[in-house]
């Protein structure tokens, strides 16, 4: 993919070697939620190695800088194989330039490869651009309640 500034961006699966980019990734996570604890090397290795997790990274080709990411978490239940898209975030200066869409499309490609029956995500109504993006790529808003129970 290329952007208006003519920098080349690639979307790819994260690997354990991306531990060298943890500063970039942790910076993104702070934009997603400032109270998130930074990832350390061990947590990163566990996430990347988990077969039920697929992490997509958006990199600037020349520098390797990570400007965006998203995660597909897969699971199997009686009603079928499903996935949740989580932790989608793009560096503020790069929002609105197609990076988020490319990340979502990569995650959906992986969901198809894994033969998932459905993929879910949530987004707050205030994130208007994100909600437009999700609708544009084919997500349908459901009329359901989403509940959360915090363990810690």
N, C-alpha and C positions, 0 to 999 in steps of 0.2 A: 504494500500500500504506500502511496506517497501522499503528502499533505501539501497545503498551500505554500509552505515555506520550502518545499522541494527536498526536505529531509526524507529519507526512506525509513519506513517503520516496518518491522516484522512482528507478527504475532506467532508465538511458539509455546510449546510446553516447557514448563520450568523443570530444571534438573537440580540435583544436589550441588552441582558446581555453581549454581546461581547463589550460593551462600556468599560469594564475593559481592553480590549486589544487595545484600541485606540492608545497607544504609538507604538505598533507593526504595526498597520495598517497605521498610519501616516508615520512611517519609510519607509514602502513599497511604499507609495504614493510619497515620496520624490525621490525614485529610479525611479519611473515611470516618474515623471516630477518635477524637483526641484522648480518650481515656484508655484506649487499647495499650496493653503492655507490648513493648517491642519484641519481635521474634528474635530468638537466639539461634545459634548454629544447630543445636540439637532439635529444637522444635521445627526448624525449617527442614532438616533432614527427615524427620518423621512425617511431616506433611507431604513432602515430595515422594517419599517411598510408599505411602499408603495407597493400595490399589483402588480404593474407593474415591480417591481424590485426584482431580485433574486441575492443575494450576496453569492458566494461560498468562503469559507475560507479553507486554508490548515493549519492544526495544527499538531504540534508534540504532540503525544498522552500523554506522561508523563507530560510535562510542560505546555501544552496548548499554547505554543508560536506560533504566526501566522507567517508563512513563505511565504505565498502566498495568492493571492486573485484574483477574477474576478467577473464581474457583467454582468448579462443578463438583458437588458432593453427591455420590451415587449410593443407592441403597435398594435392597430387595425386601418386599413385604408380600403378604398374601395377595394383595390386589395388584401386584406387578413390580417391575423394575422402574425406579423413578430417580430423579435427580433434583437437586436444589442448586441454583446459582447464587453464590454468596460473594461478599467482599469485592464487588466490582468498583474499581476506583481508577480515575485517570487524573494525572497531574493537572492542576487548575488551568495552566496556560494552554493545555492541549484539548480541553473539553470543547465539544462542538465541532471537532475536526475529523470525526469518523473513527477515532481510536476506540472509543467505548463500543461502537457498533461492531468493529472488527473483533474485539474481544468476545462479545456476546455470540457472534457468528461462529467463532472458533469453538466456544464451549458447546454450542448446539451441534456442530459437526461431530464433536466427540460424543455427545449424547446419542446421536444417530449411530455412530460406530459401535457404541455399546448396546445398541438396541433398547434404549430406555423407552418406556411407554409414554412418559410425560416428564416435563421439566417445569419446576416452579421457581418463583422468586417473589420477593416482597420489596416494596418501595413505599416510602412515605409520600403522601399527596403533595407535600411541599417540594419534592424533587421533580418539578415539572418537566425539565428536559429529559431526565432519566425515564420518566413515565411515558413521554412521547416516543423515546427510543424503543422501549420494550414493546409498545403497541406496534410501532413501525416494523419490527422484525417478526411480528406474529403472535406475541403473547396476548392473551385475552384476560381482561380483568374479571375476576370472579367475585361474586357476592357471598363472601364468607367471612367469618371472624378468624383472625389469627391471634392465638393466645401464646403467652410466653410464661414459663415458670423458671425462675432463676434459682439455681442450686447453690451457687456461691454468693 
